[in-house]
Amino acid sequence: MAVTEPILKEAQSNMKKAEVALQRELGNIRAGRANASLLSRVSADYYGTLTPLNQMASITVPEPRVLMVTPFDKTALKEIEKAILASDLGISPANDGSAIRLVIPQLTEERRKELAKDVKAEGERGKVAVRNARRDAMDALKRGHKAGQFTDDQLHELEDQAQKLTDAAGKAVESIVADKEKEILEG
């Protein structure tokens, strides 16, 4: 039985990685709320060098739909504003002379439904990754059985354990998807 422990541990690890990857992907889907990660891909010219905004300024969320960008060096304010305007965010910055405010627009009902579909699609990809981890574990168990490492009864018990891991990971994926859908649809 000790030979099979790494197989189940690896399957569980791969299923956990699928959950983490799903959460990371869903984090990139904008839900109509301000989130500092929206600016993670924006860089501004700072003394001739393209510099990420989070290295040039403090990015805070003073209100649920407002991002505040306060540069460490006030002379960089104009360049930060230009970078935000040039980005694919589609949000107009409001410069008050010492900081830049970004008001995140409310999502339309149609856009919310589109995003919910995207979330479901990501959830399906997460479930496929979990099932792939299960398949790999089952294949490894069957190879071990053929090699005489364990009996038929042990094989069935281990397959049951692998299925329980799969069921738990599948429920976790569904829960993650349901939470994100709720956030988007209620947002």
N, C-alpha and C positions, 0 to 999 in steps of 0.2 A: 504493500500500500504506500510506503514512503516514496517509491519511484513516481507515483502519480501526483503527489503533492505539488511539485513544480508545474505540472500541466495545468492544474486548477488555479494555482496562484497566478500563472501567466495569463490565463483566460480572464480572471477577475481583474488583473491589472489592465489588460487591453480594453475591457469593458469600461473601466473607470476612465481610461484615456478618452474613450469615445464620448463619455458624458462631459468631460472637461472641454474637449474640442467643440462640442455642441454649445456649451455655455459661452465659449469664446466667440463662436460665430454669431450667436444670437445677440451678444453684446454689441456687435457692429450694426445691428438693425436699429435705426433711430425710432424711438417710440413717442416723439413729440415732447420729450422732456430734455432739459439741459443736462449734458454730460460732458465733462472735460475731455473725454476720449474722442469727441467729435473733431477736436482740433489736433489730434495726434499726427495727422498726415500733412499738416500745414507748416511750411517753413518760410521764414522771411529773410531778406538780405540784411545782414548785420555786419557793417564795416567790410563789405565785399565777400562775406561768407554766408552761404545759405544755412540758416540755423533753425532748428525746430522751435516752435513757439514756447513749448514748455521749458526750454532752456533760457528763454529771453524774458519770460513774464510769468507772473502768478495767475493761474486760471482757477477761478472760483465760481460757485453756483449760489448767488445770493437769493435767488427765487427759483421755483421749480422750472420755469421756462426761460431763464436768463443766465447767460454766461458772462462773466466779467473777466477781462484780460487786462491785467495791470503790469506794464513793463517794468523791469528792474531799472532800466535806463530810459528815461522819458524821451530821449532823442530818437529812440527806435519806434516811437508810437506811429509815425506816418508809414514806416516800412511794414509794420505789423498790419496796419489797416489795409495797405495795398495787397499784402499776401492773402488776407481773408477775402478781399473782393475778388482776387484772381483764382481762389480755390473753387472746388466744385460743391461747396456747401449750399450756395443759393441763399445765403443770409447776409443782409446788409448790416455792416458794423456802424455803431453810433459812437463817435469819438467825442469825449467831453473835455479833452485837453490833458487829462492825466490817466485815463483808462478808456477801454473800449467795451461797450456793451453789445452783446449779441442776443436778440430776442428770437427764440426758437418758435417758428409759427406752429399754430395748432394744426394737426393733421385732419384732412377731410375724411369723411366716412368711407369714401371709395378707396383712398390711400391706406386707411387702416385695414380694410379687408384684403388689399393686395399684400400688405406686410404680414398679415395673419397667414396668408397662403404661403408666403416665403418661410415663415416660422415652421409651418407644418412640413414643408419640403425639407428643411434642415433637420427636423425631427425624424423624418423617414431615413435620411442619410445616417443619423445617429443610430437608429434601430438596425440598419443594415450593418453598420460597423460592429454592433453588439452580436448580431447573428453570425457574422464572419468569425468573431472571436470564439463563439460557441462551436462553430463548424471545425475550426482548427483544433480546439480541445478534443472534440469527439474523434477526429481523425487520429490524433496522437494517442488517445486511449485505445482505439481499435488496433493501432500498430503495436502498442504495448501488449494487448491481449493476444495478438497473433504471435508475438515473440515469447509468449508464455510467462509474462511478468505477473499476471494475475488471472484469476478464474472468471468464469461466466458471471457468477453472482457478484463478484467484485466489480466487474465491468458495468453491470446494470446499476449498482449502487453509485459508482462514479459518474455514470451518465446522468443519473438522477440529480446528483450534486451540481453537475455542469448546467443542467436545465434550471435548477433553482437559482443559480447565479445569473443565468440569462433572464429569467423572469424578473428578478430584483432589478437588474440593470435596465430592462425594458420599462418597468414602472418608473424608475428614476428619470429616464428620458421623457416619458409621457408627462411626468410632473413638471419638468423643466419647460417643456413646450407649452403646457397649459398655463403656467405662470407668466410666460412671455406673451402669450396670446391675450391673456387677461390684461396685462400691462398695456398692450397696444390698443385693444378694443375699448378699454375704459379711459386710457390716457387723457 
